[in-house]
Amino acid sequence: MKRLILILALIMAGDIWACTNFIITRGASTDGSVMVSYAADSHQLFGALYRSPAQMYRRGMMLPIYEWDTGKYLGEIEQVRQTYSTVGNMNEHGLVIGETTYGGLQELGDPNGIMDYGSLIYIALQRAKTAREAIEVIAGLTDRYGYASSGESFSIADKDEAWIMELQSKGKYGKGIVWVARRIPDGYVSAHANHARITQFPKNDPENCLYSQDVISFARQNGFYSGTDDDFSFSDTYAPLSFSAARGCEARVWAFFRRVAEGMEEYVDYAMGYDLTKRMPLWVKPTEKISPKQVFDAMRDHYEGTPMDMTRDIGAGGHNLPYRWRPMEWTVDGKTYLNERAVATQQTGFWFVGQARDKKSGGILWFGTDDAATSPLTPIYSASVEVPWCLSEENGSMVEYSPTSMFWLTNRISNFAYLRYDMISADVRKKIDEWENARLAEVEDVDGVAELSGDGMVNYLTDYSTRTAANLFELWSGLDRYLLVKYMDGNVKKEDANGFLDNGNGKNIPAMPDFPGYDERWKRNVAAGDDGTLLVPQKK
């Protein structure tokens, strides 16, 4: 029990595991694409777009492995003869992989493993064309070289299929991993967020379920499970559910499901951690097909309109701020309270919505940096052979500000918006919607031109992707300046369609600004807590 409490406490603290994935199958999307969303949430991660070129290697060459989170050298593995080109979490064949860490049982960590979860993602993208091939690569690498991370869930999709793969190291009990992977039925959607979600699974359906042959026997032999094969649940065995896992993790899955499917209100007590017996399904069928823009916006959720709405409790302050600074738990008078963990969060390094598509132009990685609720996505074609400078790994870091980095620009805007979220975020969101809707319409024309580009298609798609990202950077730089001028010092300058209004004297002096102050709830809470110091005496 002690080991489980430790793992779950770390999850609630939000210091290690904090990523969210949504998965939309081809039959559930409006355009026939398979979509995977991912928020790389970390307090130490610099948001950048990674890229590796397709290459040929000599036989016998070795590949050094460095832990993705820490940069620690873990060892080396044998390099393959040929690798595929990757940009971000998608490769040239449209394969896309996301992840979310669930931790699991503490004693099943392997200090001698070489393959960490981040390296598995990017090496699988270099070596696999399809989701099934990626699952095979991940299982093969960990069995051969050992697994260096804790329990992990992967979203793996190609233009035809979408899978969830969940795995756990064998720790001191053996080398490699135990794992299970389930294919999401076409026409359905799924999601996972820092908790293992696969429970019971079919044992004789290789078209829809793959697993390590010892996934059950390993648990039984080492005292983690004693029931029958039919009753075996991967999640309940390797990542037992708790209040913290439901409220801090499964609630984000529920937040997405309730947006797209009917009947999810019956799981509200489960999402809030009050009733763990009524577990949510692994996937749901949406009431209508889901557009890419709907997926973009689902990644911006703060539980609005639910009992966990982060804009409504006193922690939101006087401007409905849906963010709470870490740690996620705190104590007053011997009682412990929590800060909600929503899909959109301040510590996101980068996020994306990957579209695996059956088109000549290939897949699209809609890529953004920082908090999803206050940052826009820009289309990066999977065929691209160049990364925009504003998104480059070499352009800044978490300890080095760069005025030409999109990560630092979006952080400037988001951190300013946090000061008066109800007002500033509305302006930001308006620009986000304008930008994303225009690009979604635009890529249809880009696809058409690409079809006719012949040998020049890769260069054309690369140029479009880099040029569009550069245009976004300039547009967002203008937004950054505009917001500062409009909202400085707690005021709001008056404006019309032509710009800010002046006072009519021709001296560039603005019209008297508005003083919006704070909302009514803030005023009442301050009054309730006042000892009389702030009270203005009544006139006699």
TORSE-167935 format. One record per atom (N, C-alpha, C): residue in three letters; z, y, x. Coordinates in steps of 0.1 Angstrom, whole numbers, plus 5000, padded with zeros to 4 digits. Atoms other than C-alpha are relative to their C-alpha. Example, Ala and Ser with C-alpha at 12.3 -4.5 7.8 and 13.67 -1.06 7.14 Angstrom:
BEGIN
ala500049885009/ala507849555123/ala500050125009/ser500049894991/ser507149895137/ser500850114992/
***
This chain:
BEGIN
met500049885008/met500050005000/met500050135009/lys499949884991/lys500850245029/lys498750035005/arg501349974995/arg497350205043/arg499150074990/leu500849945011/leu495850295009/leu500450144998/ile499549865002/ile498050605005/ile499550095010/leu500549924989/leu496950725039/leu498650044998/ile501449975002/ile493250695031/ile499850104989/leu500249915012/leu493550864997/leu500550145003/ala499549874997/ala495651145011/ala499050085008/leu501049934992/leu492951225036/leu498850044991/ile501149965009/ile490351225008/ile500450134993/met499649895007/met492451464988/met500150135009/ala499949894991/ala493051685018/ala498650065003/gly501449954998/gly489251725021/gly499650025014/asp500349974986/asp489351715059/asp499049915006/ile500950104993/ile487151415066/ile498849974990/trp501050065009/trp485251285035/trp499750104989/ala500249905010/ala483551535013/ala498550014997/cys501450005003/cys479951455002/cys499749954986/thr500350045014/thr478251414968/thr498549975000/asn501450055001/asn475051224960/asn499749984985/phe500650045013/phe473051214927/phe498749935003/ile501250084998/ile470250964923/ile499249994987/ile500950005012/ile467350994898/ile498849915002/thr501150104998/thr464950704894/thr498750074995/arg501349955003/arg461250754889/arg499850024985/gly500250005014/gly461350674852/gly500950104993/ala499149905005/ala464150924847/ala499750145003/ser500349874995/ser462451224863/ser498750054992/thr501149945008/thr460051464846/thr498649995007/asp501350004992/asp457451444874/asp499749865007/gly500250134994/gly457751074883/gly500449985014/ser499550024987/ser459451134916/ser501349934999/val498650054999/val462550954928/val500850105008/met499249904994/met465251204937/met501449965005/val498650024995/val468351194958/val500550145005/ser499449874995/ser470651494963/ser501249965009/tyr499050024990/tyr473151534991/tyr500650135004/ala499349894994/ala475751785001/ala500849955012/ala499250044988/ala476951745037/ala501150105002/asp498949915000/asp480351895033/asp501049975011/ser499150024988/ser482451945064/ser500450145005/his499449874995/his484652225078/his499550035015/gln500449984987/gln482952175112/gln498549995002/leu501550024999/leu479252115104/leu499250124999/phe500949905000/phe476652365113/phe498749964992/gly501250045008/gly473852365087/gly498750025006/ala501349994993/ala470552295103/ala499149884995/leu501050105004/leu467352095097/leu499649925012/tyr500250094988/tyr467151795121/tyr498549954999/arg501450065000/arg463751655132/arg499949915012/ser500450094989/ser462551365153/ser498649974999/pro501550035000/pro458851315162/pro499849855000/ala500450134999/ala457050985158/ala499749975014/gln500250024986/gln456950815192/gln499849855002/met500150144995/met455950495211/met500949995012/tyr499150024988/tyr458450355236/tyr499649875007/arg500250114992/arg458150105264/arg501149894996/arg499150115003/arg459749755259/arg501250015009/gly498850004992/gly463349735271/gly500750145001/met499349875000/met464150105266/met501250004991/met498749995007/met467650185254/met500250144994/leu499849875008/leu468750455229/leu501550035000/pro498649975000/pro472150625235/pro500450044986/ile499549975013/ile474250665204/ile501250095001/tyr498949915001/tyr476550965198/tyr500450024986/glu499449995013/glu478850985169/glu499550144993/trp500649885006/trp477251235144/trp501150104997/asp498949915003/asp480551395134/asp500650075012/thr499349954989/thr482051445168/thr499250025013/gly500850004988/gly479351405194/gly500549915011/lys499550104990/lys481351125211/lys499049905003/tyr500950104996/tyr479250885231/tyr500649864996/leu499550135005/leu479550535215/leu499449885008/gly500750114993/gly477150325236/gly498550014998/glu501449995001/glu473550235236/glu499549874993/ile500750115007/ile471150015216/ile498649995005/glu501450024996/glu467749865222/glu499150094991/gln501049925007/gln464950105212/gln498849924995/val501250075006/val462049985190/val498750065007/arg501349954994/arg458450015201/arg499550134994/gln500649895007/gln457450265175/gln501050064990/thr499149935009/thr459450525155/thr499150094991/tyr500749915009/tyr458450735125/tyr500550145001/ser499649865000/ser458551115122/ser501050024989/thr499049965010/thr461651255103/thr500250155000/val499649865002/val462551595090/val501250004991/gly498850015008/gly466051625078/gly500349864997/asn499750145004/asn467051315058/asn498949934993/met501150065005/met463551215050/met499049975011/asn501050024990/asn460751055070/asn498650014994/glu501449975003/glu456951075070/glu499549914988/his500450095011/his456750785045/his500750044986/gly499349965013/gly458950965019/gly501349934998/leu498750065001/leu461950755025/leu501150105002/val498949904999/val465150955019/val501449934999/ile498750065000/ile468750865027/ile501150115000/gly498849925000/gly472051035018/gly501249925001/glu498850084998/glu475650935022/glu501250074994/thr498749955004/thr479150975010/thr501149905005/thr499050094994/thr482250835028/thr501249984991/tyr498950035008/tyr484950655009/tyr501249955007/gly498950044992/gly487150535037/gly500449864999/gly499750145002/gly488450215023/gly501349965007/leu498850054994/leu491049995040/leu500150035014/gln499849954986/gln492450135072/gln499849895010/glu500150104990/glu492649805090/glu498649945002/leu501450044998/leu488949755086/leu499250105007/gly500749924991/gly488050015111/gly499749935013/asp500450074988/asp486249905143/asp499950105012/pro500049914989/pro487150105174/pro498949975011/asn501050054990/asn484549905195/asn498650014994/gly501350005006/gly481649955171/gly499150115006/ile500949914994/ile478550145183/ile499350094989/met500849935010/met476750245151/met500950074990/asp499349925010/asp478450525132/asp499150034988/tyr500749995012/tyr477350615097/tyr498850105001/gly501049904998/gly475350925107/gly498849955008/ser501150064992/ser473350745134/ser499349904992/leu500750095008/leu472550475109/leu499050064991/ile500949935009/ile470950725086/ile498750045008/tyr501249954994/tyr468650885111/tyr499249905008/ile500750114994/ile467850565130/ile499249924990/ala500650085011/ala467050385097/ala498750084996/leu501249925004/leu464650675088/leu498949995011/gln501050014989/gln462950635122/gln499349865000/arg500550134999/arg462450265117/arg499649934987/ala500350065013/ala461950195080/ala499050084992/lys500949935009/lys459150275055/lys500550004986/thr499650015014/thr460850165023/thr501649994999/ala498650015002/ala464350155008/ala500549865004/arg499650144996/arg464549775012/arg500049985015/glu500050014986/glu463549805048/glu501250075007/ala498849934995/ala466250065054/ala501349924999/ile498850095002/ile468949835040/ile500049895010/glu500150104990/glu467749565063/glu500350055014/val499849944987/val467749795093/val501550035002/ile498549964999/ile471349925085/ile500849875002/ala499350134998/ala472649565081/ala499849945013/gly500350064987/gly470949445112/gly500650075012/leu499449924989/leu472149725134/leu501549985001/thr498550015000/thr475749695124/thr500449865003/asp499750144996/asp475749315127/asp499949985015/arg500350024986/arg474349335162/arg500950095009/tyr499349904991/tyr476249645176/tyr501450044995/gly498749965006/gly479249685153/gly499950134993/tyr500049875008/tyr480149965129/tyr501250085004/ala498949924994/ala482150255142/ala500650104990/ser499449905010/ser482950445109/ser500849924990/ser499350065011/ser485050385078/ser499149964989/gly500850045011/gly483850275044/gly499050104996/glu501149915002/glu480550425035/glu499149964988/ser501050035011/ser478150455005/ser498750085004/phe501349944997/phe474450525011/phe499150014988/ser501049995010/ser471850654987/ser498749995007/ile501250034992/ile468550514998/ile498849984990/ala501149995010/ala465250584980/ala498650015006/asp501449974996/asp461450564984/asp499350044987/lys500749955012/lys458750654959/lys500049914988/asp499950105011/asp459350334939/asp501449974996/glu498750065003/glu462950244941/glu501150095005/ala498849934995/ala466450394945/ala501249905000/trp498950104998/trp469450194958/trp501350085004/ile498749964994/ile473150244964/ile500549885009/met499550104990/met474450054995/met501450045004/glu498649984996/glu478150025001/glu500449905011/leu499750094989/leu479549885033/leu501450035006/gln498749994994/gln482849825051/gln500049925013/ser499850074988/ser483549735087/ser500949884999/lys499150125000/lys485149395094/lys501350025009/gly498849974992/gly487649565118/gly500349895010/lys499550104991/lys489749325139/lys499649864996/tyr500350135005/tyr488549035118/tyr498649945004/gly501350044996/gly485049025131/gly499050115003/lys500949894996/lys481949215142/lys499150024988/gly500949975010/gly479649395118/gly500650054987/ile499549955013/ile480049475081/ile499949904989/val500250075013/val480449335046/val499450114991/trp500849895007/trp478149515022/trp499449944987/val500850035012/val476449514988/val499150124997/ala500949895004/ala473449714976/ala499449974986/arg500550025014/arg472349764940/arg498850104997/arg501249915004/arg468949894928/arg500350064986/ile499849925013/ile469250164901/ile498949964991/pro501150035009/pro467250044871/pro499150124997/asp500949895002/asp464150254865/asp500350064986/gly499649935013/gly464850514838/gly501450055000/tyr498649975000/tyr468450554848/tyr500350095012/val499649924989/val470450784871/val501449955004/ser498750044994/ser473450724893/ser500650115008/ala499449904991/ala475850914915/ala501249945007/his498850044994/his478650864940/his500550115009/ala499349884994/ala481151104956/ala501349955006/asn498850044993/asn483550964982/asn500949894994/his499350125004/his484550654964/his499049894997/ala500950125003/ala482950304963/ala499949984985/arg500250015014/arg481450254929/arg499449874996/ile500550135004/ile479949904930/ile501249914997/thr498950105003/thr482349664912/thr499449865000/gln500750135001/gln481049324900/gln498550015002/phe501549994998/phe477449244909/phe499449864999/pro500650135001/pro474948964903/pro499849945013/lys500050074987/lys474848694929/lys498649945002/asn501250074999/asn471348564922/asn498850084994/asp501049915005/asp469048864916/asp499550095011/pro500449934988/pro467448964949/pro499150124998/glu500949885003/glu465049204932/glu500950124997/asn499249895004/asn467949414921/asn501450015007/cys498750004994/cys470949324942/cys500049925013/leu500050064987/leu471349244979/leu501450015006/tyr498650004995/tyr474549164998/tyr500149915012/ser499750094989/ser476049015029/ser500549874994/gln499650135005/gln476648645024/gln501549975000/asp498650024999/asp480248675034/asp500850114994/val499349885006/val481148985013/val501249954992/ile498950065008/ile483448764991/ile500949925009/ser499250094992/ser484548495016/ser500850075010/phe499349924990/phe485548755042/phe501350054994/ala498849945007/ala487848925017/ala501049894997/arg499150115004/arg489348595006/arg500749945012/gln499450064988/gln489848455041/gln501050085007/asn499149914993/asn491648765053/asn501150064991/gly498949965009/gly493948815023/gly499750124992/phe500349885008/phe492149105006/phe499649964985/tyr500450045014/tyr491048894975/tyr500449864998/ser499750145003/ser492148574958/ser499449954987/gly500650055013/gly490148554926/gly498849925001/thr501250075000/thr486948394916/thr498850085005/asp501249934996/asp483448484928/asp499550094989/asp500649925011/asp482448604894/asp500850134997/asp499149885003/asp485448844891/asp500050105012/phe499949924988/phe484948984926/phe499450144998/ser500449865001/ser484649364927/ser500050065014/phe500049944987/phe483549534959/phe500950125001/ser499149885000/ser485249864950/ser501449974999/asp498650035002/asp488449714938/asp500649935012/thr499550084988/thr488749494969/thr500150095012/tyr500049924987/tyr487749734997/tyr500350144998/ala499649865002/ala488550074981/ala500750014987/pro499349995012/pro491150034954/pro500150144994/leu500049875008/leu491050304927/leu501550064999/ser498749945002/ser493950554924/ser499750144993/phe500149875006/phe494650894908/phe499250095009/ser500749914991/ser493451074939/ser498549975001/ala501450044999/ala490150874941/ala499350044987/ala500649965013/ala489450944904/ala499850154999/arg500049855002/arg490351314903/arg499250075011/gly500749944990/gly489051404937/gly498649965003/cys501350064997/cys485951184938/cys499249974988/glu500750045012/glu484951014906/glu499750114990/ala500249895009/ala485351334887/ala498650075002/arg501349934997/arg482251474904/arg498849924995/val501050085006/val480251174893/val499950034985/trp499949975015/trp481451234857/trp499450134997/ala500549865002/ala480551604860/ala498449994999/phe501450015001/phe476951504866/phe499649924988/phe500450085011/phe476751224841/phe500150074986/arg499849935013/arg478151444813/arg498950114998/arg501149905001/arg475251694820/arg498849944994/val501350075003/val472551434814/val500149894990/ala499950125009/ala473851154792/ala501150034989/glu499149995011/glu475651124759/glu501249905002/gly498950095000/gly479050964754/gly501050015012/met499250004988/met480651074786/met501450064998/glu498749945003/glu483551254769/glu501149894999/glu499050115001/glu485250914765/glu500549965013/tyr499550034986/tyr485650904803/tyr500850125006/val499449884995/val487351244806/val501449965006/asp498750044995/asp490851084811/asp499849925013/tyr500350074988/tyr489350854837/tyr499750105012/ala500449904990/ala487751144856/ala501250085005/met498949934997/met491051324855/met501149925007/gly499050094994/gly492951024869/gly501149954991/tyr498950045009/tyr495050964838/tyr499949864995/asp500350135006/asp493450644826/asp499049935009/leu500950064990/leu492050424854/leu499449874995/thr500550135005/thr491350124831/thr498650014994/lys501349985007/lys488250274814/lys499050065011/arg500949964988/arg485950284845/arg498650044995/met501449965003/met482650464843/met499049905005/pro501050094995/pro479450264846/pro499450055013/leu500649964987/leu477550264879/leu498850094998/trp501149915003/trp474550424862/trp500050034985/val500249975014/val473650584829/val498650044997/lys501449965004/lys470450654809/lys500150144995/pro499949865005/pro469851024805/pro499350014986/thr500649985014/thr469051154770/thr498650055001/glu501449954998/glu465951334784/glu499749985015/lys500350014986/lys464051304816/lys500450135007/ile499349904992/ile465451524844/ile499050065009/ser500949934992/ser463551794862/ser500750025014/pro499449964987/pro464051884899/pro501050114999/lys499149895001/lys465552214889/lys501349974994/gln498750045006/gln468152044868/gln500949935010/val499250074989/val469151834898/val500650115010/phe499549894991/phe469352154920/phe501350064994/asp498949935007/asp471652314894/asp501249914998/ala498950095001/ala473752004889/ala500950005013/met499250004987/met474752034926/met500850135001/arg499349875000/arg476152384917/arg501250004991/asp499050025010/asp478752244893/asp501450035005/his498649984997/his482452364893/his500849954988/tyr499350055012/tyr483452164862/tyr500050104988/glu500049915010/glu482552454840/glu499949944986/gly500050065014/gly483252384803/gly500849874998/thr499250125000/thr485652094811/thr501550045002/pro498649974997/pro489452064813/pro500350045014/met499849974986/met489052094851/met499250135004/asp500849884997/asp487052424849/asp500750085010/met499349934989/met487852594881/met499950154999/thr500049855003/thr487052944867/thr501150044991/arg499149975011/arg489852924841/arg501550005004/asp498650004997/asp493152854858/asp500450135009/ile499649884994/ile495253124875/ile499550015015/gly500550004987/gly493953014909/gly498650075002/ala501349934999/ala490553174900/ala500250155002/gly499849864997/gly492153514904/gly499550094989/gly500549905010/gly490853824886/gly498550004999/his501549995000/his487153744892/his499449864998/asn500550145004/asn486853374880/asn499449925012/leu500550074988/leu486453234915/leu500249854999/pro499850155001/pro485752854913/pro500249935013/tyr499850064987/tyr486952784948/tyr501550005003/arg498750004996/arg490252684962/arg500149965015/trp500050034986/trp491052694999/trp500949885003/arg499350124996/arg492352385017/arg501450035005/pro500150145004/pro494552185017/pro499949994985/met500250035014/met493852024984/met501349974992/glu498850025006/glu497451954976/glu501150095005/trp498949914996/trp500552174977/trp501249984992/thr498850035007/thr504152154967/thr500950124997/val499049905004/val506552384948/val501149944993/asp498750055006/asp510152304940/asp499949854999/gly500050145000/gly509551944949/gly498949934992/lys501150065007/lys506551894927/lys498750035007/thr501349994993/thr503051834940/thr498950044990/tyr501149965008/tyr500052014926/tyr498749995008/leu501250024994/leu496351984933/leu499050124998/asn501249925002/asn493252204938/asn498949914997/glu501150085004/glu490252064921/glu498949995012/arg501150024990/arg487351924943/arg498849984992/ala501350005008/ala484052014926/ala498849965008/val501250044993/val480551924935/val499650125010/ala500249894992/ala479852274948/ala501250045007/thr498849974993/thr482252364976/thr499650095012/gln500249904990/gln482652635002/gln499649945014/gln500250054986/gln482552405033/gln498749925002/thr501350074998/thr479052265028/thr499350055012/gly500849964989/gly477052265060/gly498550024996/phe501449995005/phe473652185045/phe500049914987/trp500250095012/trp472452025012/trp498549994997/phe501450025003/phe469251894999/phe499849924987/val500550095010/val467351734970/val498749955005/gly501250074994/gly464851484984/gly499249944988/gln500950065009/gln461851394963/gln499049915006/ala500950104995/ala460151074972/ala498949994989/arg501149995009/arg456651094956/arg498849925003/asp501250074997/asp453550894952/asp498850095000/lys501149904998/lys451251164964/lys499650005015/lys500650004987/lys448951204994/lys500850095009/ser499249904992/ser451051505005/ser501449955003/gly498750064997/gly454151285006/gly501250064993/gly498749955006/gly457751374999/gly500350145003/ile499549874997/ile459451704997/ile501550005001/leu498549984998/leu462951785010/leu500350144997/trp499549865003/trp464352084992/trp501350025007/phe499049994990/phe466652205018/phe500850144999/gly499249885000/gly469552465018/gly501249995009/thr498949994991/thr472452575039/thr501250064993/asp498849955006/asp476052645029/asp500249964986/asp499650025014/asp477552644994/asp498849994991/ala501250025009/ala475052504969/ala500050104989/ala500049915011/ala476152744942/ala499550145004/thr500449864996/thr475253054962/thr498949995011/ser501150014990/ser472352924984/ser498849944993/pro501350055005/pro468652864976/pro499549885007/leu500750114994/leu466652554983/leu498550045003/thr501449974997/thr463252585001/thr499349875003/pro500750134999/pro460552315001/pro499649975015/ile500450054987/ile460052125034/ile499349874998/tyr500850125002/tyr457251865032/tyr500449905011/ser499650104991/ser458151535048/ser499049975011/ala501050014989/ala454851545068/ala500250115011/ser499949894991/ser456051855086/ser500349965014/val499850044986/val455951835124/val500750125008/glu499349884994/glu457852165130/glu501150044991/val498849955007/val461252305119/val500050155000/pro499949855000/pro461452675108/pro501150045009/trp499049954990/trp463352875134/trp501350044993/cys498749965007/cys465853005108/cys500849884996/leu499250135004/leu466852635101/leu500249915012/ser499950084988/ser466752515137/ser501449975005/glu498750034993/glu469652335154/glu500350095012/glu499849924988/glu469152555184/glu500350154997/asn499849865004/asn469552875164/asn501450034994/gly498649985004/gly473352935163/gly500849875000/ser499250115001/ser476252705159/ser501250044992/met498849965008/met479652695141/met500950105008/val499249904992/val481152905170/val499150105006/glu500949904995/glu478053115177/glu499250064989/tyr500749935011/tyr476853365151/tyr498550035005/ser501449964997/ser473053415150/ser499450084988/pro500549925011/pro471453695130/pro498749954995/thr501350065005/thr468253485126/thr500249864994/ser499750135005/ser470053175113/ser500250004985/met499950015014/met469753085076/met501549964996/phe498750045002/phe473152915078/phe501050125000/trp499249884999/trp474853235089/trp499750104989/leu500449905010/leu472953445064/leu500649964986/thr499550055013/thr473853225034/thr501650015000/asn498549995000/asn477553225046/asn500450154999/arg499749865002/arg477453605048/arg500150044985/ile500149975015/ile476353625011/ile501149924992/ser499050085008/ser478653344998/ser501450065002/asn498749954998/asn481753475015/asn500250144994/phe499949875007/phe481053825001/phe500149984985/ala500050035014/ala480453674967/ala501449954996/tyr498750065003/tyr483853494968/tyr501050124997/leu499149895003/leu485553844967/leu500050044986/arg500149965014/arg484253924932/arg499049914994/tyr500950105003/tyr482653604921/tyr499350024987/asp500649995014/asp482053684884/asp498850105000/met501149905000/met479853984893/met498949965011/ile501050024989/ile478253914927/ile499249874999/ser500750135001/ser477453544921/ser498950014990/ala501049995010/ala475453644890/ala498750065006/asp501149954994/asp473153854911/asp499349905010/val500550114991/val472853574937/val499249904992/arg500650115007/arg472153314911/arg498650044994/lys501349955005/lys469353534895/lys498949985010/lys501050014989/lys467553544929/lys499749865003/ile500350144998/ile468053174934/ile499149944990/asp500850065010/asp466553084901/asp498550055001/glu501449944999/glu463553324906/glu499349935012/trp500650064988/trp462953174941/trp499649854997/glu500350145002/glu463252804931/glu499049974990/asn501050035010/asn461252824899/asn498650045005/ala501349964995/ala458453004917/ala499549895010/arg500450104990/arg458452744945/arg499649874993/leu500450125007/leu458452454921/leu498750004994/ala501449985005/ala455352594904/ala499050005011/glu501049984988/glu453752674938/glu499749865006/val500350124993/val454052324953/val499049914992/glu501150075007/glu451752184926/glu498750045005/asp501249954994/asp449052404940/asp499949955015/val500050044986/val450052314976/val499649855000/asp500450145000/asp449751944967/asp498549994998/gly501450015003/gly446252004953/gly499250045013/val500849964988/val445052184985/val500249895010/ala499850114990/ala446651915007/ala499149884997/glu500850115004/glu444651654988/glu498650025006/leu501449974995/leu441451825001/leu499950045014/ser499949944986/ser442651915036/ser499549905010/gly500550104991/gly441551585052/gly501049995012/asp499250024987/asp442751565089/asp500950125002/gly499149884998/gly444251915086/gly501250014990/met498950005010/met446751815059/met501450025006/val498749994994/val449751775082/val500250155005/asn499849874996/asn449152115098/asn500250104988/tyr499949925012/tyr448652275064/tyr501449994994/leu498750015006/leu451852135050/leu501150055009/thr499149944990/thr453752225082/thr500150154999/asp500149865001/asp452552575080/asp500650064987/tyr499449955013/tyr453452615043/tyr501549995001/ser498550025000/ser456952475049/ser500750105009/thr499449904991/thr457752695079/thr499850144995/arg500349865004/arg456153005065/arg500950034987/thr499249985013/thr457952965031/thr501550025004/ala498649994996/ala461352915048/ala500250145007/ala499949874994/ala460653235069/ala500050114990/asn500149905011/asn459753425038/asn501450014992/leu498750015006/leu463053305022/leu501050085008/phe499049944991/phe465053425052/phe499950164998/glu500149865001/glu463553775049/glu500450054986/leu499549965014/leu464153785011/leu501550004999/trp498550015000/trp467753675016/trp500750115008/ser499549894992/ser468253935043/ser500050124992/gly500049895009/gly467254195018/gly501149994989/leu498950025010/leu469654044992/leu501450035006/asp498849974993/asp472454065017/asp500350155001/arg499849854999/arg471954435023/arg500250064986/tyr499949955013/tyr471454494986/tyr501449984994/leu498750035006/leu474754324976/leu501150095007/leu499049914994/leu476754525002/leu499950144995/val500149865005/val475354854990/val500550014986/lys499649995014/lys475954774954/lys501549984997/tyr498650045004/tyr479454624955/tyr501050045010/met499049974990/met481154784985/met501250074994/asp498749945004/asp484854884981/asp500449984986/gly499550035013/gly485354724948/gly499350074989/asn500749925010/asn482954954930/asn498749924997/val501350055003/val479654874913/val499050124998/lys500949895002/lys476855124918/lys499049984988/lys500950005011/lys474655214888/lys498649995005/glu501450024996/glu470955114890/glu499249984988/asp501050045010/asp467855074870/asp498849935007/ala501150084994/ala464454904876/ala499550065013/asn500549934988/asn463655164903/asn501050005011/gly499050004989/gly466855114923/gly501350074996/phe498749935002/phe470255284926/phe499850144995/leu500049875005/leu470855594906/leu500750105008/asp499349894993/asp471755924923/asp500750094990/asn499349915009/asn473856204910/asn499150124995/gly500949905005/gly470756424904/gly499950125009/asn500149884991/asn471256664933/asn499149985012/gly500950024990/gly468756504956/gly500549995014/lys499350014987/lys471256444985/lys500349865003/asn499750144998/asn471256064984/asn501549974997/ile498750035005/ile474656074967/ile499949924987/pro500250085012/pro474955794942/pro500750064987/ala499349975012/ala475855844906/ala501449945000/met498650055000/met479555784899/met500049854996/pro500150145002/pro479955404902/pro501049954989/asp499150065010/asp481655174877/asp501249945008/phe498750064994/phe485255054884/phe500449884991/pro499750115010/pro485354704867/pro501449955001/gly498750054999/gly488754614880/gly500149854999/tyr499850145001/tyr490054274870/tyr499949954986/asp500150055014/asp489754044840/asp501450004993/glu498849995009/glu492354034811/glu501049905004/arg499150114996/arg493853704822/arg500850045013/trp499349964987/trp494653844857/trp501050114997/lys499149895004/lys496254154841/lys501349944994/arg498950065007/arg498453944819/arg500949925009/asn499250084990/asn499553714847/asn500850095010/val499349914991/val500454004870/val501150064992/ala499049945008/ala502354164841/ala501249914998/ala498950105003/ala504253844834/ala500849975013/gly499350024988/gly505253814870/gly500750125006/asp499549874995/asp506254174875/asp501550014997/asp498549985001/asp509954254881/asp500350144995/gly499849875004/gly509454604868/gly499450115010/thr500549914990/thr508054754900/thr498750064996/leu501349955003/leu504554794887/leu499950064986/leu500049955013/leu505554904852/leu500050155000/val500049855001/val504655264843/val500950034988/pro499049965011/pro507555424823/pro499350064988/gln500649945013/gln506755514787/gln500450144999/lys499749855002/lys506555884780/lys501050014988/lys499149985011/lys509456004759/lys499650124991/
***
